[in-house]
Amino acid sequence: MAHFVEKLITTPSAVRQDTSPVRKPAPDAPSSRRVTLVTGAAGGIGQALCRRVLQAGDRLIALDHDAAALQGLAAALAEQGVSAGDLARLHPLVADVTDCAALGEKVAAVAADIGPVDVLVSNVGAARGPTLRKTTPQDWQADIHLNLNGAFHCVEAVRNTMIERRSGQLVLIGSVNALTTLGHPAYSAAKAALVSYTRSLAMELGSFGIRANIVLPGTVKTPAWQARADKNPQVFEQLKKWYPLGDFATPDDVADAVLFLVSPAARVITGVALPVDAGLMSGIRPMASEITVEEY
Ligand SMILES: NC(=O)c1ccc[n+]([C@@H]2O[C@H](COP(=O)([O-])OP(=O)(O)OC[C@H]3O[C@@H](n4cnc5c(N)ncnc54)[C@H](O)[C@@H]3O)[C@@H](O)[C@H]2O)c1
Protein backbone atom coordinates (compact mmCIF):
# COMPACT_ATOMS: atom_id res chain seq x y z
CA MET A 1 0.00 0.00 0.00
CA ALA A 2 2.77 2.42 1.02
CA HIS A 3 4.57 1.55 -2.21
CA PHE A 4 1.37 2.20 -4.19
CA VAL A 5 0.91 5.59 -2.52
CA GLU A 6 4.55 6.50 -3.14
CA LYS A 7 4.18 5.54 -6.81
CA LEU A 8 1.03 7.62 -7.05
CA ILE A 9 2.87 10.61 -5.67
CA THR A 10 5.91 10.26 -7.91
CA THR A 11 4.46 9.35 -11.31
CA PRO A 12 3.99 12.40 -13.55
CA SER A 13 0.41 11.41 -14.50
CA ALA A 14 -0.55 11.22 -10.82
CA VAL A 15 1.06 14.60 -10.35
CA ARG A 16 -1.12 16.05 -13.08
CA GLN A 17 -4.24 14.59 -11.50
CA ASP A 18 -3.43 15.93 -8.03
CA THR A 19 -5.41 19.13 -7.93
CA SER A 20 -5.69 19.49 -4.16
CA PRO A 21 -5.20 23.18 -3.50
CA VAL A 22 -2.52 24.69 -1.33
CA ARG A 23 -4.39 27.49 0.38
CA LYS A 24 -1.36 29.58 1.31
CA PRO A 25 2.05 29.56 -0.38
CA ALA A 26 4.32 27.37 1.74
CA PRO A 27 6.65 29.58 3.80
CA ASP A 28 10.15 29.61 2.39
CA ALA A 29 12.50 27.21 4.18
CA PRO A 30 15.07 28.91 6.39
CA SER A 31 17.95 29.95 4.20
CA SER A 32 20.46 27.86 6.17
CA ARG A 33 18.60 24.66 5.28
CA ARG A 34 18.16 25.31 1.62
CA VAL A 35 19.82 23.48 -1.22
CA THR A 36 20.31 25.85 -4.14
CA LEU A 37 21.33 24.67 -7.61
CA VAL A 38 23.03 27.28 -9.79
CA THR A 39 23.80 26.40 -13.42
CA GLY A 40 26.54 28.10 -15.42
CA ALA A 41 28.17 28.48 -12.01
CA ALA A 42 31.71 29.10 -13.25
CA GLY A 43 30.74 32.05 -15.48
CA GLY A 44 30.57 35.76 -14.71
CA ILE A 45 27.03 35.96 -13.31
CA GLY A 46 27.28 32.35 -12.08
CA GLN A 47 30.17 33.17 -9.75
CA ALA A 48 28.31 36.12 -8.27
CA LEU A 49 25.30 33.87 -7.71
CA CYS A 50 27.51 31.25 -6.03
CA ARG A 51 29.08 33.86 -3.77
CA ARG A 52 25.75 35.33 -2.71
CA VAL A 53 24.10 31.92 -2.19
CA LEU A 54 26.97 30.61 -0.03
CA GLN A 55 27.13 33.82 1.99
CA ALA A 56 23.36 33.56 2.58
CA GLY A 57 24.01 30.20 4.27
CA ASP A 58 22.64 27.80 1.65
CA ARG A 59 24.14 24.53 0.50
CA LEU A 60 25.11 25.08 -3.13
CA ILE A 61 25.23 22.72 -6.07
CA ALA A 62 27.41 24.62 -8.54
CA LEU A 63 26.80 23.11 -11.98
CA ASP A 64 28.83 23.82 -15.10
CA HIS A 65 30.02 21.80 -18.10
CA ASP A 66 33.50 23.31 -17.85
CA ALA A 67 35.24 20.89 -15.47
CA ALA A 68 38.48 22.91 -15.31
CA ALA A 69 36.62 26.12 -14.46
CA LEU A 70 34.60 24.30 -11.80
CA GLN A 71 37.81 22.96 -10.31
CA GLY A 72 39.05 26.52 -9.88
CA LEU A 73 35.72 27.80 -8.57
CA ALA A 74 36.43 27.43 -4.84
CA ALA A 75 39.73 29.30 -5.19
CA ALA A 76 38.05 32.02 -7.28
CA LEU A 77 35.28 32.44 -4.71
CA ALA A 78 37.81 32.51 -1.86
CA GLU A 79 39.60 35.34 -3.67
CA GLN A 80 36.26 37.16 -3.87
CA GLY A 81 35.93 36.96 -0.09
CA VAL A 82 33.92 33.77 0.51
CA SER A 83 35.04 32.24 3.82
CA ALA A 84 36.30 28.67 4.23
CA GLY A 85 33.21 27.94 6.35
CA ASP A 86 30.89 29.05 3.56
CA LEU A 87 32.95 27.18 0.95
CA ALA A 88 32.40 23.95 2.90
CA ARG A 89 28.81 24.04 1.57
CA LEU A 90 29.96 24.16 -2.09
CA HIS A 91 29.23 21.01 -4.14
CA PRO A 92 30.60 21.31 -7.70
CA LEU A 93 28.76 19.28 -10.33
CA VAL A 94 30.08 18.79 -13.86
CA ALA A 95 27.07 18.43 -16.16
CA ASP A 96 25.80 19.62 -19.53
CA VAL A 97 22.34 21.20 -19.46
CA THR A 98 21.71 20.19 -23.07
CA ASP A 99 21.66 16.48 -22.11
CA CYS A 100 18.32 16.06 -20.34
CA ALA A 101 18.70 12.43 -19.21
CA ALA A 102 22.28 12.66 -17.93
CA LEU A 103 21.51 15.97 -16.21
CA GLY A 104 18.52 14.48 -14.39
CA GLU A 105 20.59 11.53 -13.19
CA LYS A 106 23.45 13.70 -11.98
CA VAL A 107 21.21 16.14 -10.12
CA ALA A 108 19.30 13.24 -8.52
CA ALA A 109 22.58 11.67 -7.38
CA VAL A 110 23.90 14.80 -5.71
CA ALA A 111 20.45 15.56 -4.22
CA ALA A 112 20.43 12.05 -2.70
CA ASP A 113 23.68 13.02 -1.00
CA ILE A 114 22.95 16.51 0.29
CA GLY A 115 19.18 16.87 0.04
CA PRO A 116 16.56 17.78 -2.55
CA VAL A 117 16.89 21.04 -4.44
CA ASP A 118 14.86 23.88 -2.87
CA VAL A 119 15.98 26.61 -5.27
CA LEU A 120 16.98 26.37 -8.93
CA VAL A 121 18.72 29.26 -10.66
CA SER A 122 18.91 28.33 -14.33
CA ASN A 123 21.68 30.64 -15.50
CA VAL A 124 23.39 28.90 -18.43
CA GLY A 125 23.16 30.90 -21.63
CA ALA A 126 25.19 31.92 -24.64
CA ALA A 127 24.67 33.34 -28.13
CA ARG A 128 26.11 32.26 -31.47
CA GLY A 129 24.76 34.07 -34.57
CA PRO A 130 24.96 37.86 -34.09
CA THR A 131 22.66 38.63 -37.06
CA LEU A 132 20.11 36.69 -39.09
CA ARG A 133 22.47 36.55 -42.06
CA LYS A 134 25.23 35.09 -39.89
CA THR A 135 22.94 32.52 -38.24
CA THR A 136 23.12 29.10 -39.89
CA PRO A 137 20.40 26.51 -39.21
CA GLN A 138 22.93 24.77 -36.94
CA ASP A 139 23.53 28.01 -34.99
CA TRP A 140 19.78 28.51 -34.64
CA GLN A 141 19.23 25.02 -33.30
CA ALA A 142 22.21 25.22 -30.96
CA ASP A 143 21.06 28.55 -29.47
CA ILE A 144 17.50 27.31 -28.97
CA HIS A 145 18.74 24.03 -27.53
CA LEU A 146 21.13 25.64 -25.04
CA ASN A 147 19.09 28.65 -23.95
CA LEU A 148 15.52 27.30 -24.09
CA ASN A 149 15.72 23.52 -23.91
CA GLY A 150 18.61 23.70 -21.43
CA ALA A 151 16.48 25.65 -18.95
CA PHE A 152 13.59 23.23 -19.48
CA HIS A 153 15.91 20.29 -18.73
CA CYS A 154 17.08 21.95 -15.49
CA VAL A 155 13.50 22.50 -14.32
CA GLU A 156 12.64 18.91 -15.25
CA ALA A 157 15.52 17.73 -13.04
CA VAL A 158 13.98 19.33 -9.92
CA ARG A 159 10.27 19.70 -10.67
CA ASN A 160 8.91 16.41 -9.32
CA THR A 161 10.70 16.60 -5.97
CA MET A 162 9.51 20.19 -5.57
CA ILE A 163 5.94 19.07 -6.33
CA GLU A 164 6.21 16.20 -3.84
CA ARG A 165 7.51 18.57 -1.18
CA ARG A 166 5.01 21.27 -2.14
CA SER A 167 7.60 24.00 -2.15
CA GLY A 168 10.30 25.32 -4.42
CA GLN A 169 11.76 28.35 -6.10
CA LEU A 170 12.60 28.57 -9.78
CA VAL A 171 14.47 31.53 -11.23
CA LEU A 172 15.50 31.60 -14.86
CA ILE A 173 18.07 34.03 -16.19
CA GLY A 174 16.70 35.56 -19.37
CA SER A 175 17.81 38.78 -21.06
CA VAL A 176 16.42 42.13 -22.17
CA ASN A 177 16.74 40.52 -25.62
CA ALA A 178 13.50 38.77 -24.70
CA LEU A 179 11.70 42.13 -24.88
CA THR A 180 13.24 43.96 -27.81
CA THR A 181 15.53 43.43 -30.78
CA LEU A 182 19.20 43.92 -29.98
CA GLY A 183 20.83 41.35 -32.24
CA HIS A 184 21.53 37.62 -31.73
CA PRO A 185 18.14 36.55 -33.15
CA ALA A 186 18.14 32.87 -32.14
CA TYR A 187 19.33 33.65 -28.61
CA SER A 188 16.66 36.38 -28.37
CA ALA A 189 13.92 34.04 -29.57
CA ALA A 190 14.97 31.51 -26.93
CA LYS A 191 15.03 34.14 -24.18
CA ALA A 192 11.58 35.43 -25.24
CA ALA A 193 10.25 31.87 -25.08
CA LEU A 194 11.66 31.56 -21.55
CA VAL A 195 9.38 34.41 -20.43
CA SER A 196 6.36 32.45 -21.63
CA TYR A 197 7.73 29.24 -20.10
CA THR A 198 8.21 31.03 -16.75
CA ARG A 199 4.56 32.09 -16.79
CA SER A 200 3.47 28.52 -17.50
CA LEU A 201 5.58 27.30 -14.59
CA ALA A 202 4.14 29.96 -12.27
CA MET A 203 0.55 29.26 -13.31
CA GLU A 204 0.76 25.49 -13.29
CA LEU A 205 2.97 24.92 -10.25
CA GLY A 206 1.67 27.68 -7.99
CA SER A 207 -0.85 25.34 -6.36
CA PHE A 208 2.11 23.20 -5.24
CA GLY A 209 3.72 26.14 -3.44
CA ILE A 210 6.28 26.62 -6.21
CA ARG A 211 7.17 30.08 -7.48
CA ALA A 212 8.80 30.81 -10.84
CA ASN A 213 10.28 34.09 -12.02
CA ILE A 214 12.68 35.27 -14.71
CA VAL A 215 15.36 37.95 -14.43
CA LEU A 216 16.22 39.90 -17.58
CA PRO A 217 19.69 41.44 -17.40
CA GLY A 218 20.87 44.16 -19.77
CA THR A 219 24.58 44.41 -20.48
CA VAL A 220 26.70 42.83 -17.74
CA LYS A 221 30.50 42.76 -18.06
CA THR A 222 31.36 39.05 -18.02
CA PRO A 223 33.61 36.67 -19.98
CA ALA A 224 30.69 36.30 -22.44
CA TRP A 225 31.74 39.69 -23.85
CA GLN A 226 35.41 38.85 -24.41
CA ALA A 227 35.23 38.36 -28.19
CA ARG A 228 33.26 41.61 -28.65
CA ALA A 229 35.58 43.55 -26.32
CA ASP A 230 38.55 42.22 -28.33
CA LYS A 231 36.86 43.39 -31.55
CA ASN A 232 35.96 46.81 -30.11
CA PRO A 233 37.75 47.77 -26.86
CA GLN A 234 35.36 50.76 -26.52
CA VAL A 235 32.25 48.58 -26.59
CA PHE A 236 31.26 49.13 -22.94
CA GLU A 237 31.91 52.89 -22.95
CA GLN A 238 29.88 53.26 -26.17
CA LEU A 239 26.97 51.24 -24.82
CA LYS A 240 26.55 53.31 -21.67
CA LYS A 241 24.70 56.11 -23.50
CA TRP A 242 21.70 53.83 -24.10
CA TYR A 243 21.24 53.16 -20.37
CA PRO A 244 19.15 55.76 -18.49
CA LEU A 245 21.22 55.22 -15.34
CA GLY A 246 24.41 55.72 -17.38
CA ASP A 247 25.92 52.41 -16.32
CA PHE A 248 25.29 48.66 -16.40
CA ALA A 249 24.26 46.07 -13.90
CA THR A 250 27.12 44.13 -12.36
CA PRO A 251 26.98 40.34 -11.84
CA ASP A 252 26.30 41.11 -8.16
CA ASP A 253 23.28 43.26 -9.11
CA VAL A 254 21.82 40.30 -11.01
CA ALA A 255 22.57 37.95 -8.11
CA ASP A 256 20.93 40.35 -5.64
CA ALA A 257 17.75 40.41 -7.73
CA VAL A 258 17.71 36.60 -7.77
CA LEU A 259 18.28 36.40 -4.02
CA PHE A 260 15.36 38.77 -3.49
CA LEU A 261 13.08 36.68 -5.72
CA VAL A 262 13.84 33.49 -3.76
CA SER A 263 13.51 35.18 -0.37
CA PRO A 264 10.41 35.25 1.85
CA ALA A 265 10.13 38.97 0.96
CA ALA A 266 8.97 37.84 -2.51
CA ARG A 267 6.64 35.12 -1.25
CA VAL A 268 3.70 36.20 -3.45
CA ILE A 269 5.75 37.25 -6.46
CA THR A 270 5.54 34.67 -9.22
CA GLY A 271 5.38 34.70 -13.02
CA VAL A 272 7.29 37.97 -13.13
CA ALA A 273 9.83 39.02 -15.77
CA LEU A 274 12.14 41.44 -13.97
CA PRO A 275 14.55 43.57 -16.01
CA VAL A 276 17.83 44.26 -14.19
CA ASP A 277 19.00 46.69 -16.82
CA ALA A 278 19.76 50.16 -15.45
CA GLY A 279 16.52 51.37 -17.07
CA LEU A 280 17.20 50.19 -20.63
CA MET A 281 13.70 48.78 -21.16
CA SER A 282 12.05 51.96 -19.86
CA GLY A 283 12.88 53.92 -23.01
CA ILE A 284 15.51 55.21 -25.43
CA ARG A 285 16.74 58.62 -24.24
CA PRO A 286 18.73 59.61 -27.39
CA MET A 287 15.66 58.87 -29.54
CA ALA A 288 13.31 60.71 -27.17
CA SER A 289 15.63 63.69 -27.46
CA GLU A 290 15.47 63.59 -31.26
CA ILE A 291 11.67 63.20 -31.26
CA THR A 292 10.99 66.08 -28.89
CA VAL A 293 13.96 68.18 -30.03
CA GLU A 294 14.75 68.68 -26.36
CA GLU A 295 17.68 67.90 -24.10
CA TYR A 296 17.20 65.08 -21.61
N1 LIG B 1 26.60 39.13 -19.69
C1 LIG B 1 25.55 39.77 -20.20
O1 LIG B 1 25.68 40.91 -20.72
C2 LIG B 1 24.19 39.15 -20.14
C3 LIG B 1 23.08 39.93 -20.52
C4 LIG B 1 21.81 39.37 -20.48
C5 LIG B 1 21.65 38.06 -20.08
N2 LIG B 1 22.73 37.32 -19.73
C6 LIG B 1 22.49 35.92 -19.34
O2 LIG B 1 23.10 35.65 -18.10
C7 LIG B 1 23.47 34.27 -18.05
C8 LIG B 1 24.93 34.15 -17.63
O3 LIG B 1 25.71 34.85 -18.57
P1 LIG B 1 27.24 35.23 -18.31
O4 LIG B 1 27.48 36.53 -18.96
O5 LIG B 1 27.60 35.05 -16.89
O6 LIG B 1 27.95 34.11 -19.22
P2 LIG B 1 29.36 33.39 -19.06
O7 LIG B 1 29.77 33.02 -20.45
O8 LIG B 1 30.30 34.21 -18.24
O9 LIG B 1 28.99 32.08 -18.23
C9 LIG B 1 28.21 31.04 -18.76
C10 LIG B 1 28.60 29.75 -18.04
O10 LIG B 1 27.74 28.71 -18.52
C11 LIG B 1 28.53 27.54 -18.73
N3 LIG B 1 27.88 26.72 -19.76
C12 LIG B 1 27.76 26.99 -21.08
N4 LIG B 1 27.13 26.01 -21.71
C13 LIG B 1 26.83 25.06 -20.76
C14 LIG B 1 26.17 23.80 -20.80
N5 LIG B 1 25.72 23.29 -21.96
N6 LIG B 1 26.00 23.12 -19.64
C15 LIG B 1 26.48 23.61 -18.46
N7 LIG B 1 27.14 24.80 -18.38
C16 LIG B 1 27.31 25.51 -19.51
C17 LIG B 1 29.88 28.08 -19.19
O11 LIG B 1 30.92 27.12 -18.99
C18 LIG B 1 30.04 29.31 -18.31
O12 LIG B 1 30.70 29.00 -17.10
C19 LIG B 1 23.17 33.71 -19.43
O13 LIG B 1 21.92 33.06 -19.43
C20 LIG B 1 23.11 34.94 -20.30
O14 LIG B 1 22.30 34.77 -21.44
C21 LIG B 1 24.00 37.82 -19.75
The ligand as a Gaussian input file, in Angstrom:
#p B3LYP/6-31G(d) Opt

LIG

0 1
 N       26.599000      39.130000     -19.693000
 C       25.545000      39.766000     -20.199000
 O       25.677000      40.913000     -20.722000
 C       24.187000      39.150000     -20.136000
 C       23.081000      39.932000     -20.516000
 C       21.811000      39.374000     -20.484000
 C       21.645000      38.063000     -20.085000
 N       22.730000      37.319000     -19.730000
 C       22.486000      35.924000     -19.340000
 O       23.096000      35.654000     -18.099000
 C       23.473000      34.274000     -18.046000
 C       24.925000      34.153000     -17.632000
 O       25.712000      34.852000     -18.566000
 P       27.244000      35.231000     -18.313000
 O       27.479000      36.528000     -18.958000
 O       27.600000      35.047000     -16.891000
 O       27.949000      34.108000     -19.220000
 P       29.360000      33.388000     -19.064000
 O       29.771000      33.022000     -20.451000
 O       30.304000      34.210000     -18.240000
 O       28.993000      32.075000     -18.229000
 C       28.215000      31.041000     -18.757000
 C       28.596000      29.754000     -18.036000
 O       27.743000      28.708000     -18.521000
 C       28.526000      27.539000     -18.733000
 N       27.883000      26.717000     -19.756000
 C       27.758000      26.993000     -21.084000
 N       27.125000      26.005000     -21.709000
 C       26.826000      25.064000     -20.759000
 C       26.172000      23.803000     -20.796000
 N       25.721000      23.294000     -21.962000
 N       25.997000      23.124000     -19.644000
 C       26.478000      23.610000     -18.464000
 N       27.140000      24.795000     -18.378000
 C       27.306000      25.514000     -19.512000
 C       29.884000      28.078000     -19.192000
 O       30.916000      27.116000     -18.992000
 C       30.037000      29.309000     -18.308000
 O       30.702000      28.999000     -17.098000
 C       23.167000      33.705000     -19.433000
 O       21.920000      33.063000     -19.428000
 C       23.106000      34.938000     -20.305000
 O       22.299000      34.767000     -21.444000
 C       23.999000      37.821000     -19.750000

